[in-house]
């Protein structure tokens, strides 16, 4: 566990080099200006990162989710905004179509998405349907061979860039015999009349990541844009979120490790009372605990990913990994900022970005409280 194969280690080193030499030099500027890193995304596409877990039939690398998670951890050490762009681009953008789409849908949309030439979003969350995704109010009615969609979505990643080609939207398409909502997933291409990506959010962190609220006003798309079976949208997105939790866990682990790396470097260079602050036990012990958190986080996401790749039920492990890794990222960001003192409060330092960026890791893809609920449920509680 947590020991990579030669192939994955080669991938890790390649992404580490890319993160240090391509992502890091522009990360602070994109964060400061709230601009999307198009050139970085293009290069990630050329490296094949968006296609890591996708079959070669659609232009992918033919790997698995472990490979994607390894890449996410390395990117997130340096810049979470770039890491979440990749994570959402694959887990939420590509996977609904790759896992559940028709052959025609896959052939139409996947090649550009896998190549990083285009991005896709996943429209699930609403103002009153976050953790309670079953509370979806967006509707889609079938009229004359077209879905007519009305409603809104919140906090949708990769939904408003210049290269966003579509959003897969969950919507209520009817009512089941038991009175519960029938929820389905439908592809809505960018530029469809009535579909608007509203102005981007002014966020606390992830400032170089693209996030918008979406509105749908009598949006009409062909009936064949249905993804998977009608009424299976709820089950589909639960599966997508389970995979996504492992990916977010790997990303969070990278953030936690990035805080360790920066703290070790700073503690060796910064002197106080005539000697490096690393010589002081209060500092060295704090960093030791940070390293322990990052190490534990890595074991957690590896365990979940290995079960997933093996085709085993990994729901409990995914929730555990998501909770442990996100908390490690937030705790390490807080400690790293403290170690850096006043410099940790300056935005040009990586640790300040991690401090602002990491909080959302305890919220997105299922809050910590939701993970606790799911873990308890697996224990029969």
Beta strands, then each sheet from edge to edge (+ up, - down):
strand 1: 119-123
strand 2: 139-143
strand 3: 146-157
strand 4: 164-175
strand 5: 181-189
strand 6: 195-200
strand 7: 211-222
strand 8: 226-227
strand 9: 271-272
strand 10: 275-276
sheet 1: 1+ 4+ 5- 8+
sheet 2: 2+ 3- 7+ 6-
sheet 3: 9+ 10-
end
